[in-house]
């Protein structure tokens, strides 16, 4: 598997790169697999593909705090990211893993591997809800996916040492929640796992056997996606 440790200058570019990596791999007969890691360098809100802004985000507070709002290409609910929040993305081949077309099996496969990797650093991490990683009954990782013709994009966040007060200020209580949340406020439901970024990278590389560091990224596709989609209110605020 190819490994890519790359944070681009803007959130729009980073979201575009995840989609571009999926499209690039999906166009190839066997689609090469990739593990990418990156960091949020400034606070932002990222909506799920079908999220309704008014249902999930306090737009007045976001505007007051000058926090930009983006929308990703995969499902799930809105998240707040900022310094101390790590993102990862996996491009997985459906030819190699045809069972990943079934969403429950895709979640189980990826979450089991992520759980195993992180348990080597912090024992006690569990897989709960649809695709959450949980430590001490608090969510430390949320995830989502997009299935293309030949490949899957599976990506998510890992809370390492982020300012979690931002989440309570910027997000409303979600319209859907896993049973184990028990109605808790964001600040009482999520937590950091307090792990160094580089240590997590090493664990994920080992777990996914991502050793190939030779790569070129689809720069022109990223630029086009930023221009036509991720910089546009018609995409980010469409619902």
N, C-alpha and C positions, 0 to 999 in steps of 0.2 A: 504494500500500500504506500502511496505517495504521502509525504508529510509536508505541510505548509504552515509555518509560523509567520503570519503576516497580518499586521494591522495597517490598513490604509488610512489616509489622513482624515476622512470624514465618515460619518455613519452611513450616509447614502452610498458611498463607494464600498463599504464593508458589506452591507446588505446586498448590493449588486454583485459583488464577487461571489457570494454564496450561490446566488442564482446562476451566474455565468459558469461556475464550475459544474453545476448540474447540467446545464444546457450543452456545455462542451463535451462532457462525458457521455451524455445521452445520444449525441450524434455519432459516436464511434460504435463499431460492431460489438465490441466486448466492454466498452466503457471502463476506463481506468478508475480505480478507487482512490479516495483521498481522505485524509484527516487534516483539517485546518483548525488552528487555534488563533484567537485574536482577543484584544481587550477593548473595552469601552473607555475612551480617554476623557470624555466629557459627558455629563448627564443627558439622558434623552429618554423618550418613551417610544416603545416599539409595539405597534398593534399587530394582532394576528390577521391573517388574510381576510377573514369574515367578521372581524370585530367591529362593533358599532361604537364610534368615538363617544357619543353622548352617553352611552350605557356604561362605559368602562373608564373614561378619563375625565378628570376635572380640568377642562380646557381653560377656565378662567385662571386657575392656579398655575397651570403650565405657562400661560402667556405672561402672568405676573412674574414668574421665576425665570422667564426666557428659556424654557425647556422645549426643544423642538420635538415634533411628533412625526414618526415614520411608520410605515407599514411593511411587514415582511411578506414573502411569497408563500409561507406555510401557515398552517392553521393555529389553533390555540388562542389563548387570551392575551391581553396586553401585559407587557412587562416594563419596568423601569430599569435602566442600566446606567452605570457610571463607573468612575474609577474604582477598582476592586472587584469588578464583575468581569469574569472571563466568558468568552463565547467559544464554542467549538462547532464544527460542521463536519459531517461525514457524507461522502458520496459513495454509495454502495451499489454494486451491480446486481440487477435482477436476474441476469443470466447465471451468475454465481450463486445467488441467494433467491431463488424464485418464490420461496415462502414469504418474503418480505412484502409481497403484494397484499397479504392479509395483515391489516393494521395491527391487530393484537399481537401477532407474531413479530412484527417489526419492532414494536415497543418492547416486547419481552427480550428480544435478542440484544438490542442496543442497550437497554437499561441494565440488563444482567452484566454485560461487559463493562459498562461504566461503573456500576456498583462494585464489581470485583476489583477494578483498578483503584478506586478511591478507598475501598476498605483496607487496602494494604497500607494506606496512609492514616486513615481515621476509622478504626473499627466501629461498627454499629450503624453504618449507613444502610438504609433499606430502600426498596422500590415500592412506592405506594401510589394510589390513584391511577390515572391512565398512564402517566409517564413522568412522575416526580421522583426525585431522589430526596430522601428524608433522613435527618439526623436529630435524635432526641425529639421525635415527633414534630419537627419543624422542617419546612421545605428549604432545601439548599440548591435545587436545580430544577428548572422547568424546561420542557422540550416539545418539539413539534416536528412535523415532517411534510414533505411534498413528494408525491409519486409521479414520475414521468414515464415515458414508454419503456426505457431500458435501465433506468437508474432511479435511486431514491436519494433525496436530500433529507438527512436527519440532523437537526441542529438544536442547540439549546444553550442555556446559561449555567454557570457555576458561580455561586456567591462565595467569594473568597474573603474579602474584607471591605465590602461596600458600605456606604452610609445608607442604612435601611430606612431611616426616617423619611427619605425622599418618596418612598413607595406609598406610605400612608398619606402624604400630602398631595400626591399627583394622581393616584388611582382610586376609583370608587370600589366599593365591594363588588366582586365579580358576579355576573349574572348566573354563572354556573360554578360549582365548587365540589371538590372531592369530599366524600363522607368524613375522612379523617380531619378535615379542616375544622369542623364543628362550629362554624360561624365566626371563627376568630378574625380579628382585625389583621391587616397585612403585617403590622409590626409584631404581632404576637404569633404569626403563622410562619414567617420566614426567618432565616438566620444565615449567618456566614459560617463556613467550615474552617476558616482561619488556617488556610494552607498556602504556602508560597506558590506563586505562579509557575516557576520553573520546575518545582517538584511535581506539580500536577501534570505538566507537559510530559515529563519523563514517564510518569505512570500511564498516561494515555497512549503514548507512543508504544510502550511495551505491550499494553493490553491489545492494541489493534495491529501490532506488528507493522507500524508505519515507519519504515526505515529509509525509503527512497526520498532523498532531499533534492534531487535534480528536478527542476520544474520550470515551466514558463506559464504565466497566467494570461488569460484571454483579455488583454488590456482594452482592445477596441470594443469588445462586448460589454465590459464593465462601463466604459465611457457612455455607450449608447443607452444602457439601462439606467444610469444615473440621469442622463439628459431627458429620456423619454418617460421615466417612471419614478425613480426614488427621490428626485428633486421636485416632483410635481404635486401640488395639493390635490389635484384630480385623482391621484393614486393614494397618497397618504391619508387624506381626509374624505375619501369617497363615500364612506358609510357613516 
